[in-house]
Amino acid sequence: MFSRASYFFNMDTKHWTSSASTMEPLSPFISLPNEIVTQICEHPDLNKDDLIALRLTCKAHGVHDAATKALGRYFRDITVLFTRHSFQTLVDVCEHPVFGRSVRRIMLSSIRCGRDNIHHKRVINALLERTHPYGYNDGYPEDLRRYKATNSATWLKTLHDVSVRIQSYNSRAQDEDVFAKSGDSLVLLVQAFQSLARLDSSTTVGLTNQECHGLGRDQSFCAEETKNEDELWFNALGDTADMIATALLESGLLVTEFNIETCLNLISRVPVTEEILKTQEVTTNAMFSRLKEMRLELNEFTTCLDMFNAPALSAILARSTQLRSLRLGSREPPRHYSSLHTSRFLRSISSSYLETLHLYQLELTESSLGQLLAKTCKLKRLSMLNCIMLKTSWISTIKQIKNTLPELDDLHLFSLTPCMVRAMPRLVEEYEAKLLSVINVRGHSCIQSRLEETIQSYETFADGISVMLVEGGDDDPW
């Protein structure tokens, strides 16, 4: 049956054709049964632009509008930029009878323009790097002079392009200022959430610092277009979280999961913890205290001391007093010296109702993880993947899991390693990493048995190595 549909729609040229008459190319398509039209619209080779064109064709000729339903998949996961155009597009999508029902997740960008340094040499260099092989870098003066001398026309075009980019950036910054001062961002967000609330659909909300797939991405200058983010952008994480919280409460939209995807090395203008906690405190507490599930994923840990995002994230975790499920991790492998910020987050977790805890790609300390496990006696599912324990063995934590989590029924440990443990012989460290490379057990009794076996195996091996060290006088065998 589908071969008949393919006859009328050439997937290579993506032009409508007709075997009857080239003067009336749409006649066969209009006469097709709804089932055939649906198969055409759901064809995997159709991209977003194809579906938009196909939808317009269906609407113009009053035929079965399967293209609208197929196009809805592009609105399942929405990122919203802090621009009027992006917020208004969100409202239009949520109010649409088909697209609105397709929405499953809405992420608001917390990125804002910081125009103070727009004419700084480093910023100009960051813009030049996109269009010129040597940039504005003093490290390559001879290359730069040679290039300018032999490619003057190209160099002038580069400078023109940079000027255009600066103007585009300034334009977004001005639009942001007007949009923020108008207060329309909250009004539009409430309107969008109200539309979703009427549909009674399951929706996840949150905030992100990724703008590459945002609504209206082609209408606005975005953070991904520059490399030097610290100079051009700041992360209004606290303000964005407050806006989402207020909109959720005013709209009546119920969400159980809140996602945070952010990067800790962006400058934040949310001043300090006290200010974050005071900003619309009643509103945000009311919203976050209702959350049952949260996913906090950090793009990167950094040793930068000006970690103004960390207090904002800690405040959010502290407010979420009813969490049943928490996923906390990093997109990148764990870095040394990131445990300070991980510990801050773990200590901020205030919910005593956690049943599911998933930690991944983090550098941990025994004290902070131990304090968290002590607060989560109702934990039923625990997973830790690719995590590092700093300056101590994992065995004390394994014992705590075994002895203090009576309801634990699902345990998944993968690639847990100790790091920088001076008192631990290298062979013992390697053996511990091998023991904790994979532990995947279900059922409380099976978990108890497996952990007891792991502890005994470790202690037997460690004692044997200690005896060898005493007898052989070698501090680091093999």
PyMOL commands that set and color helices and strands:
alter all, ss='L'
color gray80, all
select helices_A, chain A and resi 2-8+27-30+34-41+48-61+66-75+84-95+99-102+115-117+121-128+141-150+152-182+184-199+217-219+223-225+229-232+237-251+273-278+281-288+309-319+339-348+366-375+395-404+426-435+444-472
alter helices_A, ss='H'
color red, helices_A
select strands_A, chain A and resi 77-80+105-109+111-113+204-208+214-215+233-235+257-262+293-298+325-330+356-360+363-364+381-385+388-390+410-414+417-419+438-442
alter strands_A, ss='S'
color yellow, strands_A
deselect
rebuild
show_as cartoon
